[in-house]
Amino acid sequence: MTVEIKEIQDLKKLNVSKLVEESEAEGYRFLRRLVDQYEDGSNTFNKPAEVLYGVWDHHDHLVAIGGLNRDPYSSKDGVGRLRRFYISANARRQGIGTKLLQKIVEDAKGHFHELVVRTDSSAADAFYRANGFSGDLGLPEATHGIVLEQEQRKKAE
């Protein structure tokens, strides 16, 4: 499937209702929270190093979404959080999630030392582990994480 990953400048200008409805049918509320928080201004992905991406298929349908925030739960500097990451069921198992995750990780590298995410899905657990995240962080607000500057630290040592 040919896709295009684009930064979302203003979520209010997009129709994300199909993704929200689909995610809610699967039992996930986080895309509804994305829309609600964007509308009330509490999270618009507009702080330094924050970004929200959408993925569109060749029919120009939004099939995935995911963002990067500064981690509001961490007391450490340099921790980013993967937020509101969702791939439409019809677009799964085609590499779209991996491409979107790689794009977000690349963006995070220049700004964060570590990237964390929270999930309670076994499929998401397997996905994040397959993409280099470690699990079982022992943190109440993060289940998986990846150190972003490990290679640079090795070179410096």
BAFI-180243 format. One record per atom (N, C-alpha, C, CB): residue in one letter; atom name; y, x, z. Coordinates in nm, 2 decimals, decimal comma. Atoms other than C-alpha are relative to their C-alpha. Last residue first. Glycine has a CB too. Layout:
<nodes>
r:a:north:east:up
a:CA:Y:X:Z
...
</nodes>
This chain:
<nodes>
r:a:north:east:up
e:N:0,08:-0,07:-0,10
e:CA:0,66:3,30:2,56
e:C:-0,05:0,14:-0,04
e:CB:-0,11:-0,08:0,05
a:N:-0,09:-0,07:-0,09
a:CA:0,93:3,18:2,32
a:C:-0,07:0,08:0,11
a:CB:0,09:-0,10:0,07
k:N:-0,06:-0,11:0,08
k:CA:0,68:3,10:2,04
k:C:0,10:0,08:0,10
k:CB:0,08:-0,05:-0,11
k:N:0,10:-0,11:0,03
k:CA:0,47:2,90:2,28
k:C:0,06:0,12:-0,07
k:CB:-0,12:-0,05:-0,08
r:N:0,01:-0,06:-0,13
r:CA:0,78:2,70:2,40
r:C:-0,10:0,12:-0,02
r:CB:-0,05:-0,10:0,10
q:N:-0,11:-0,08:-0,02
q:CA:0,86:2,62:2,03
q:C:-0,01:0,08:0,14
q:CB:0,13:-0,08:0,00
e:N:0,01:-0,11:0,09
e:CA:0,51:2,49:1,97
e:C:0,12:0,10:0,02
e:CB:-0,01:-0,04:-0,14
q:N:0,10:-0,09:-0,05
q:CA:0,52:2,27:2,29
q:C:-0,01:0,13:-0,09
q:CB:-0,14:-0,07:0,00
e:N:-0,05:-0,13:0,03
e:CA:0,85:2,11:2,19
e:C:-0,10:0,11:0,04
e:CB:0,13:0,03:0,07
l:N:-0,06:-0,02:0,14
l:CA:0,74:1,75:2,15
l:C:0,03:0,15:-0,03
l:CB:0,12:-0,08:-0,02
v:N:-0,10:-0,10:-0,01
v:CA:0,51:1,69:2,45
v:C:0,04:0,04:-0,14
v:CB:-0,05:0,13:0,09
i:N:0,02:-0,12:0,09
i:CA:0,32:1,37:2,39
i:C:0,12:0,09:0,03
i:CB:-0,01:-0,04:-0,15
g:N:-0,12:-0,09:0,03
g:CA:0,28:1,07:2,62
g:C:-0,04:0,12:-0,09
g:CB:0,05:0,05:0,13
h:N:0,03:-0,11:0,10
h:CA:0,06:0,77:2,69
h:C:0,12:0,09:-0,02
h:CB:-0,05:-0,05:-0,13
t:N:0,14:-0,03:0,00
t:CA:0,04:0,51:2,97
t:C:-0,04:0,12:-0,09
t:CB:-0,07:-0,12:-0,05
a:N:0,04:-0,07:0,13
a:CA:0,40:0,49:3,07
a:C:-0,15:0,03:0,01
a:CB:0,08:0,13:-0,02
e:N:-0,07:0,05:0,11
e:CA:0,58:0,27:3,33
e:C:-0,04:0,06:-0,14
e:CB:0,14:0,00:0,02
p:N:0,01:0,14:0,01
p:CA:0,35:0,31:3,63
p:C:0,06:-0,06:-0,13
p:CB:0,08:-0,06:0,12
l:N:-0,13:0,05:-0,02
l:CA:0,29:0,68:3,57
l:C:0,00:-0,16:-0,01
l:CB:0,10:0,06:-0,10
g:N:-0,02:0,03:-0,14
g:CA:-0,05:0,83:3,61
g:C:0,14:-0,05:0,04
g:CB:-0,03:0,13:0,08
l:N:-0,10:-0,09:-0,06
l:CA:-0,04:0,98:3,27
l:C:0,02:-0,02:0,15
l:CB:0,13:-0,03:-0,08
d:N:0,02:0,00:-0,15
d:CA:-0,37:0,82:3,17
d:C:0,10:0,10:0,06
d:CB:-0,14:0,05:0,03
g:N:0,00:0,13:-0,07
g:CA:-0,34:0,90:2,80
g:C:-0,01:0,03:0,15
g:CB:-0,11:-0,09:-0,04
s:N:0,10:0,00:-0,11
s:CA:-0,25:1,20:2,59
s:C:0,01:-0,13:0,08
s:CB:0,01:0,13:0,09
f:N:-0,05:0,03:-0,13
f:CA:-0,07:1,15:2,26
f:C:-0,12:0,01:0,10
f:CB:0,05:-0,15:0,00
g:N:-0,04:-0,11:-0,08
g:CA:-0,18:1,34:1,95
g:C:0,05:-0,03:0,14
g:CB:0,10:0,08:-0,07
n:N:-0,12:-0,06:0,05
n:CA:-0,20:1,07:1,69
n:C:0,06:0,10:0,09
n:CB:0,10:-0,11:-0,03
a:N:0,03:-0,06:0,13
a:CA:-0,56:0,98:1,75
a:C:0,12:0,07:-0,06
a:CB:-0,05:-0,11:-0,10
r:N:0,08:-0,12:-0,03
r:CA:-0,47:0,93:2,12
r:C:-0,04:0,07:-0,14
r:CB:-0,13:-0,04:0,07
y:N:-0,09:-0,10:-0,06
y:CA:-0,19:0,69:2,02
y:C:-0,08:0,13:0,02
y:CB:0,06:-0,05:0,13
f:N:-0,10:-0,05:0,10
f:CA:-0,42:0,49:1,79
f:C:0,09:0,11:0,05
f:CB:0,09:-0,12:-0,04
a:N:0,07:-0,08:0,10
a:CA:-0,71:0,47:2,04
a:C:0,10:0,06:-0,11
a:CB:-0,11:-0,08:-0,07
d:N:0,05:-0,12:-0,07
d:CA:-0,48:0,34:2,31
d:C:-0,06:0,10:-0,09
d:CB:-0,09:-0,03:0,12
a:N:-0,12:-0,09:-0,01
a:CA:-0,32:0,10:2,07
a:C:-0,03:0,13:0,07
a:CB:0,11:-0,07:0,07
a:N:-0,02:-0,04:0,13
a:CA:-0,67:-0,05:2,00
a:C:0,12:0,10:-0,01
a:CB:0,02:-0,12:-0,10
s:N:0,09:-0,10:0,03
s:CA:-0,74:-0,06:2,37
s:C:0,01:0,06:-0,14
s:CB:-0,15:-0,05:0,02
s:N:0,09:0,03:0,11
s:CA:-0,42:-0,25:2,43
s:C:-0,10:0,11:-0,03
s:CB:0,07:-0,04:-0,13
d:N:0,12:0,04:-0,07
d:CA:-0,24:-0,22:2,76
d:C:-0,11:-0,04:-0,10
d:CB:0,03:-0,12:0,09
t:N:0,08:0,10:0,07
t:CA:0,04:-0,01:2,62
t:C:-0,11:-0,04:0,09
t:CB:-0,05:0,05:-0,14
r:N:0,09:0,08:-0,09
r:CA:0,32:0,20:2,75
r:C:-0,07:-0,10:-0,08
r:CB:0,09:-0,07:0,12
v:N:0,02:0,14:0,05
v:CA:0,49:0,48:2,55
v:C:-0,09:-0,07:0,11
v:CB:-0,06:-0,01:-0,14
v:N:0,10:0,08:-0,07
v:CA:0,61:0,83:2,62
v:C:0,00:-0,14:-0,06
v:CB:0,04:-0,01:0,15
l:N:-0,01:0,14:0,04
l:CA:0,79:1,10:2,42
l:C:-0,11:-0,08:0,07
l:CB:-0,01:-0,01:-0,16
e:N:0,12:0,08:-0,02
e:CA:0,86:1,44:2,56
e:C:0,03:-0,14:-0,05
e:CB:-0,04:0,00:0,15
h:N:0,11:-0,10:-0,03
h:CA:1,11:1,72:2,51
h:C:-0,13:-0,07:0,00
h:CB:0,03:0,07:0,13
f:N:0,08:0,02:-0,12
f:CA:1,37:1,49:2,35
f:C:-0,11:0,11:0,01
f:CB:-0,06:-0,14:0,00
h:N:-0,08:0,05:-0,11
h:CA:1,66:1,53:2,10
h:C:-0,08:-0,01:0,14
h:CB:0,05:-0,14:-0,04
g:N:-0,13:-0,07:-0,02
g:CA:1,55:1,73:1,80
g:C:0,08:-0,04:0,12
g:CB:0,09:-0,03:-0,12
k:N:0,01:-0,15:-0,02
k:CA:1,19:1,63:1,83
k:C:0,13:0,07:0,02
k:CB:-0,07:0,06:-0,11
a:N:0,00:-0,03:-0,14
a:CA:1,26:1,25:1,86
a:C:0,01:0,15:0,03
a:CB:-0,12:-0,06:0,07
d:N:-0,14:0,02:-0,05
d:CA:1,34:1,21:1,50
d:C:0,02:0,04:0,14
d:CB:0,04:-0,15:-0,02
e:N:-0,09:-0,10:0,06
e:CA:1,01:1,37:1,40
e:C:0,15:-0,02:0,04
e:CB:0,00:-0,01:-0,16
v:N:0,03:-0,13:-0,07
v:CA:0,82:1,16:1,65
v:C:0,09:0,11:-0,06
v:CB:-0,14:0,04:-0,01
i:N:-0,06:0,01:-0,13
i:CA:0,98:0,84:1,50
i:C:-0,01:0,13:0,08
i:CB:-0,05:-0,12:0,08
k:N:-0,15:0,00:0,02
k:CA:0,89:0,94:1,15
k:C:0,07:-0,01:0,13
k:CB:0,04:-0,13:-0,09
q:N:-0,04:-0,14:0,03
q:CA:0,53:1,03:1,26
q:C:0,16:0,01:-0,03
q:CB:-0,07:0,04:-0,13
l:N:0,00:-0,08:-0,12
l:CA:0,50:0,69:1,43
l:C:0,04:0,15:-0,03
l:CB:-0,14:0,00:0,06
l:N:-0,12:0,04:-0,08
l:CA:0,61:0,51:1,12
l:C:0,00:0,08:0,13
l:CB:-0,01:-0,15:0,03
k:N:-0,13:-0,04:0,07
k:CA:0,37:0,70:0,90
k:C:0,12:-0,03:0,08
k:CB:0,01:-0,06:-0,14
t:N:-0,01:-0,14:-0,01
t:CA:0,08:0,65:1,15
t:C:0,13:0,06:-0,06
t:CB:-0,12:0,07:-0,06
g:N:-0,03:-0,03:-0,14
g:CA:0,15:0,28:1,17
g:C:0,01:0,15:0,03
g:CB:-0,10:-0,06:0,10
i:N:-0,14:0,04:-0,02
i:CA:0,15:0,25:0,80
i:C:0,05:0,03:0,14
i:CB:0,02:-0,15:-0,03
g:N:-0,09:-0,12:-0,02
g:CA:-0,17:0,44:0,75
g:C:0,14:-0,03:0,03
g:CB:-0,01:0,09:-0,12
q:N:-0,04:-0,05:0,13
q:CA:-0,36:0,15:0,59
q:C:0,09:0,12:0,02
q:CB:0,07:-0,11:-0,07
r:N:0,11:-0,08:0,05
r:CA:-0,56:0,03:0,90
r:C:0,03:0,05:-0,14
r:CB:-0,13:-0,08:0,00
r:N:0,07:-0,09:-0,09
r:CA:-0,31:-0,24:0,98
r:C:-0,11:0,07:-0,08
r:CB:-0,05:-0,06:0,12
a:N:-0,04:-0,14:0,04
a:CA:-0,08:-0,40:0,72
a:C:-0,07:0,11:0,08
a:CB:0,15:0,01:0,01
n:N:0,03:-0,02:0,14
n:CA:-0,23:-0,75:0,73
n:C:0,03:0,14:-0,05
n:CB:0,07:-0,10:-0,09
a:N:0,14:0,00:0,02
a:CA:-0,22:-0,75:1,11
a:C:-0,05:0,03:-0,14
a:CB:-0,07:-0,13:0,05
s:N:0,06:0,13:0,04
s:CA:0,15:-0,67:1,11
s:C:-0,15:0,02:-0,02
s:CB:0,07:-0,06:-0,13
i:N:0,04:0,00:0,14
i:CA:0,23:-0,34:1,28
i:C:-0,06:-0,13:-0,03
i:CB:-0,10:0,12:-0,04
y:N:0,10:0,10:0,05
y:CA:0,42:-0,33:1,60
y:C:-0,02:0,00:-0,15
y:CB:0,06:-0,14:0,04
f:N:0,08:-0,05:0,12
f:CA:0,61:-0,07:1,80
f:C:-0,10:-0,10:-0,03
f:CB:-0,07:0,14:0,03
r:N:0,01:0,11:0,09
r:CA:0,87:-0,23:2,03
r:C:-0,07:0,03:-0,13
r:CB:0,14:-0,06:-0,03
r:N:-0,02:0,13:-0,04
r:CA:0,96:0,10:2,20
r:C:-0,03:-0,10:-0,12
r:CB:0,15:-0,02:0,04
l:N:0,03:0,08:0,12
l:CA:0,86:0,46:2,19
l:C:0,01:-0,14:0,04
l:CB:-0,14:0,04:-0,06
r:N:0,10:0,10:-0,02
r:CA:1,03:0,62:2,49
r:C:-0,01:-0,07:-0,14
r:CB:0,04:-0,10:0,11
g:N:-0,02:0,11:0,09
g:CA:1,22:0,95:2,49
g:C:-0,11:-0,10:0,02
g:CB:0,01:0,04:-0,14
v:N:0,11:0,08:0,03
v:CA:1,23:1,19:2,78
v:C:0,04:-0,12:-0,08
v:CB:-0,07:-0,05:0,14
g:N:0,07:-0,04:0,12
g:CA:1,48:1,47:2,77
g:C:-0,13:-0,08:-0,02
g:CB:-0,03:0,14:0,01
d:N:-0,07:-0,01:0,13
d:CA:1,61:1,45:3,12
d:C:-0,09:0,03:-0,11
d:CB:0,12:0,10:0,01
k:N:-0,01:-0,13:0,07
k:CA:1,37:1,35:3,40
k:C:0,09:-0,01:-0,12
k:CB:-0,14:0,05:-0,03
s:N:-0,11:-0,07:-0,07
s:CA:1,43:1,04:3,62
s:C:0,02:0,14:-0,06
s:CB:-0,03:0,01:0,15
s:N:0,03:-0,14:-0,04
s:CA:1,22:0,84:3,38
s:C:0,13:0,05:0,07
s:CB:-0,03:0,08:-0,12
y:N:0,09:-0,01:-0,12
y:CA:1,22:0,46:3,36
y:C:-0,01:0,14:0,06
y:CB:-0,13:-0,06:-0,03
p:N:-0,08:0,05:-0,11
p:CA:1,51:0,41:3,11
p:C:-0,08:0,01:0,13
p:CB:0,04:-0,14:-0,03
d:N:0,08:0,07:-0,09
d:CA:1,34:0,64:2,86
d:C:0,07:-0,05:0,12
d:CB:-0,12:0,09:0,04
r:N:0,01:-0,09:-0,12
r:CA:1,60:0,72:2,60
r:C:-0,09:-0,08:0,10
r:CB:0,14:0,04:0,06
n:N:-0,11:0,01:-0,10
n:CA:1,51:0,49:2,32
n:C:-0,01:0,12:0,09
n:CB:-0,01:-0,14:0,08
l:N:0,00:-0,11:-0,10
l:CA:1,30:0,51:2,00
l:C:0,12:-0,02:0,09
l:CB:0,01:0,14:-0,08
g:N:-0,12:-0,06:-0,03
g:CA:1,20:0,22:1,78
g:C:-0,01:0,11:0,10
g:CB:0,10:-0,10:0,05
g:N:0,02:-0,09:-0,11
g:CA:0,93:0,05:1,59
g:C:0,13:0,07:0,03
g:CB:-0,12:0,09:-0,02
i:N:-0,12:-0,03:-0,06
i:CA:0,88:-0,22:1,33
i:C:-0,03:0,09:0,12
i:CB:0,08:-0,13:0,05
a:N:0,02:-0,08:-0,12
a:CA:0,61:-0,31:1,08
a:C:0,14:0,03:0,06
a:CB:-0,07:0,13:-0,02
v:N:0,14:0,00:-0,05
v:CA:0,54:-0,54:0,79
v:C:-0,02:0,08:0,13
v:CB:-0,09:0,05:-0,11
l:N:0,01:-0,09:-0,12
l:CA:0,89:-0,65:0,68
l:C:-0,14:-0,01:0,06
l:CB:0,11:-0,05:0,10
h:N:0,02:0,07:-0,13
h:CA:0,84:-0,80:0,34
h:C:-0,01:0,10:0,11
h:CB:-0,14:-0,08:-0,01
d:N:-0,12:0,00:-0,09
d:CA:1,01:-0,64:0,04
d:C:-0,02:-0,09:0,12
d:CB:0,12:-0,04:-0,08
h:N:-0,05:0,13:0,02
h:CA:0,71:-0,72:-0,19
h:C:0,13:-0,02:0,08
h:CB:-0,10:-0,11:0,03
h:N:-0,05:0,00:0,14
h:CA:0,63:-0,35:-0,21
h:C:0,05:-0,14:-0,04
h:CB:-0,11:0,04:-0,10
d:N:0,10:-0,02:0,10
d:CA:0,60:-0,34:0,17
d:C:0,06:-0,02:-0,14
d:CB:-0,12:-0,11:0,02
w:N:0,01:0,11:0,10
w:CA:0,88:-0,30:0,41
w:C:-0,10:0,04:-0,10
w:CB:0,14:-0,02:-0,06
v:N:0,08:-0,04:0,11
v:CA:0,87:-0,08:0,73
v:C:-0,01:-0,13:-0,09
v:CB:-0,14:0,06:0,04
g:N:0,09:0,10:0,05
g:CA:1,14:-0,12:0,99
g:C:-0,07:0,06:-0,12
g:CB:0,09:-0,13:-0,05
y:N:0,04:0,00:0,13
y:CA:1,30:0,14:1,21
y:C:-0,08:-0,12:-0,04
y:CB:-0,09:0,12:-0,03
l:N:0,09:0,11:0,03
l:CA:1,51:0,14:1,52
l:C:-0,04:0,00:-0,15
l:CB:0,05:-0,14:0,05
v:N:0,01:0,05:0,14
v:CA:1,69:0,45:1,64
v:C:-0,11:-0,11:0,00
v:CB:-0,04:0,12:-0,10
e:N:0,08:0,12:0,01
e:CA:1,81:0,62:1,96
e:C:0,00:-0,05:-0,15
e:CB:0,05:-0,11:0,10
a:N:0,14:-0,03:0,03
a:CA:1,92:0,98:1,95
a:C:-0,09:-0,12:0,00
a:CB:-0,05:0,10:0,10
p:N:0,04:-0,12:0,07
p:CA:2,26:0,90:2,11
p:C:-0,15:0,02:-0,01
p:CB:0,07:0,12:0,06
k:N:-0,04:-0,12:-0,08
k:CA:2,28:0,54:2,22
k:C:-0,04:0,13:-0,08
k:CB:-0,07:0,00:0,14
n:N:-0,12:-0,06:0,05
n:CA:2,27:0,26:1,96
n:C:0,05:0,12:0,08
n:CB:0,11:-0,10:-0,01
f:N:0,04:-0,13:0,06
f:CA:1,92:0,13:1,99
f:C:0,12:0,08:-0,06
f:CB:-0,11:-0,02:-0,11
t:N:-0,02:0,01:0,14
t:CA:2,05:-0,22:2,05
t:C:-0,02:0,13:-0,07
t:CB:0,15:-0,04:-0,03
n:N:0,06:-0,11:0,07
n:CA:1,92:-0,27:2,39
n:C:0,01:-0,02:-0,15
n:CB:-0,16:0,01:0,04
s:N:0,05:-0,09:-0,10
s:CA:2,11:-0,48:2,65
s:C:-0,08:0,12:-0,06
s:CB:-0,09:-0,07:0,09
g:N:-0,06:-0,13:0,00
g:CA:2,33:-0,63:2,38
g:C:-0,06:0,10:0,10
g:CB:0,14:-0,02:0,03
d:N:-0,08:-0,01:-0,12
d:CA:2,23:-0,99:2,45
d:C:0,07:0,13:0,02
d:CB:-0,08:-0,04:0,12
e:N:-0,10:0,10:0,00
e:CA:2,11:-1,03:2,09
e:C:0,09:0,00:0,12
e:CB:-0,07:-0,14:-0,01
y:N:-0,10:-0,04:0,11
y:CA:1,93:-0,70:2,08
y:C:0,11:-0,10:0,00
y:CB:-0,07:0,00:-0,14
q:N:-0,08:-0,11:-0,06
q:CA:1,77:-0,78:2,42
q:C:0,10:0,05:-0,11
q:CB:-0,09:0,12:0,04
d:N:-0,08:0,05:-0,11
d:CA:1,64:-1,12:2,29
d:C:0,10:0,11:0,05
d:CB:-0,08:-0,05:0,12
v:N:-0,11:0,09:0,06
v:CA:1,52:-0,98:1,96
v:C:0,09:-0,05:0,11
v:CB:-0,07:-0,12:-0,07
l:N:-0,08:-0,08:0,09
l:CA:1,33:-0,69:2,12
l:C:0,12:-0,08:-0,05
l:CB:-0,08:0,06:-0,12
r:N:-0,10:-0,07:-0,08
r:CA:1,21:-0,91:2,40
r:C:0,09:0,08:-0,08
r:CB:-0,08:0,09:0,10
r:N:-0,09:0,10:-0,04
r:CA:1,05:-1,14:2,14
r:C:0,11:0,06:0,09
r:CB:-0,07:-0,12:0,08
l:N:-0,10:0,02:0,11
l:CA:0,90:-0,83:1,99
l:C:0,10:-0,11:0,03
l:CB:-0,08:-0,03:-0,13
f:N:-0,11:-0,10:0,01
f:CA:0,76:-0,74:2,33
f:C:0,09:-0,01:-0,12
f:CB:-0,07:0,14:0,00
r:N:-0,13:0,05:-0,02
r:CA:0,58:-1,06:2,40
r:C:0,11:0,10:-0,03
r:CB:0,02:-0,05:0,14
y:N:-0,10:-0,10:-0,03
y:CA:0,23:-0,98:2,28
y:C:0,14:-0,06:0,00
y:CB:0,00:0,12:-0,11
g:N:-0,02:-0,02:-0,14
g:CA:-0,05:-1,23:2,30
g:C:0,10:0,10:0,04
g:CB:-0,13:0,03:0,07
e:N:0,10:-0,10:-0,05
e:CA:-0,18:-1,21:1,95
e:C:0,02:0,03:0,15
e:CB:0,02:0,13:-0,08
a:N:0,13:0,06:0,02
a:CA:0,00:-1,53:1,86
a:C:-0,11:0,09:0,04
a:CB:-0,02:-0,04:-0,15
e:N:0,02:0,10:-0,11
e:CA:0,31:-1,38:2,01
e:C:-0,13:-0,06:-0,01
e:CB:0,11:-0,10:0,00
s:N:0,03:-0,08:-0,12
s:CA:0,28:-1,08:1,77
s:C:-0,02:-0,09:0,12
s:CB:0,12:0,10:0,03
e:N:0,13:-0,06:0,01
e:CA:0,25:-1,31:1,47
e:C:-0,04:0,08:0,13
e:CB:-0,01:0,10:-0,12
e:N:0,10:0,11:-0,01
e:CA:0,54:-1,52:1,57
e:C:-0,14:0,06:0,00
e:CB:0,02:-0,10:-0,11
v:N:0,00:0,05:-0,14
v:CA:0,76:-1,21:1,63
v:C:-0,11:-0,11:0,02
v:CB:0,14:-0,06:0,03
l:N:0,06:-0,10:-0,09
l:CA:0,65:-1,06:1,30
l:C:0,00:-0,04:0,14
l:CB:0,08:0,14:-0,01
k:N:0,15:0,00:0,03
k:CA:0,72:-1,38:1,11
k:C:-0,07:0,10:0,09
k:CB:-0,02:0,03:-0,15
s:N:0,07:0,11:-0,07
s:CA:1,06:-1,43:1,29
s:C:-0,15:0,01:-0,03
s:CB:0,06:-0,13:-0,05
v:N:0,12:-0,06:-0,06
v:CA:1,19:-1,08:1,20
v:C:-0,09:-0,11:0,06
v:CB:0,04:0,10:0,11
n:N:0,08:0,11:-0,05
n:CA:1,46:-1,22:0,96
n:C:-0,13:0,07:0,04
n:CB:-0,03:-0,10:-0,12
l:N:0,13:0,01:0,06
l:CA:1,71:-0,94:0,94
l:C:-0,08:-0,12:0,05
l:CB:-0,08:0,13:0,04
k:N:-0,01:0,03:0,14
k:CA:2,09:-0,94:0,99
k:C:-0,14:-0,01:-0,07
k:CB:0,08:0,10:-0,07
k:N:-0,04:0,14:0,01
k:CA:2,06:-0,96:1,37
k:C:0,01:-0,05:-0,15
k:CB:0,14:-0,02:0,06
l:N:0,11:0,09:-0,01
l:CA:1,86:-0,64:1,37
l:C:0,04:-0,15:-0,03
l:CB:-0,07:0,01:0,13
d:N:-0,03:0,12:-0,07
d:CA:2,16:-0,45:1,26
d:C:-0,11:-0,10:-0,01
d:CB:0,14:-0,06:-0,06
q:N:-0,13:-0,01:-0,05
q:CA:2,13:-0,09:1,14
q:C:0,04:-0,12:0,08
q:CB:0,10:0,02:-0,12
i:N:-0,05:0,13:-0,01
i:CA:1,75:-0,09:1,09
i:C:0,14:0,02:0,07
i:CB:-0,09:-0,10:0,08
e:N:-0,06:0,02:-0,13
e:CA:1,65:0,25:0,97
e:C:0,06:-0,14:0,00
e:CB:0,11:0,11:0,03
k:N:-0,14:0,00:0,00
k:CA:1,42:0,23:0,67
k:C:0,06:-0,02:0,14
k:CB:0,06:-0,11:-0,10
i:N:-0,05:0,00:-0,14
i:CA:1,06:0,30:0,61
i:C:0,15:0,02:-0,01
i:CB:-0,07:0,12:0,08
e:N:-0,12:-0,07:-0,02
e:CA:0,94:0,20:0,26
e:C:0,05:-0,01:0,15
e:CB:0,12:-0,05:-0,10
v:N:-0,09:0,05:-0,10
v:CA:0,59:0,11:0,18
v:C:0,13:0,08:0,00
v:CB:-0,07:-0,01:0,14
t:N:-0,13:-0,07:0,01
t:CA:0,34:0,14:-0,10
t:C:0,10:-0,07:0,10
t:CB:0,06:0,00:-0,14
m:N:-0,12:0,08:0,00
m:CA:0,00:0,00:0,00
m:C:0,12:0,09:0,00
m:CB:0,00:-0,10:0,12
</nodes>
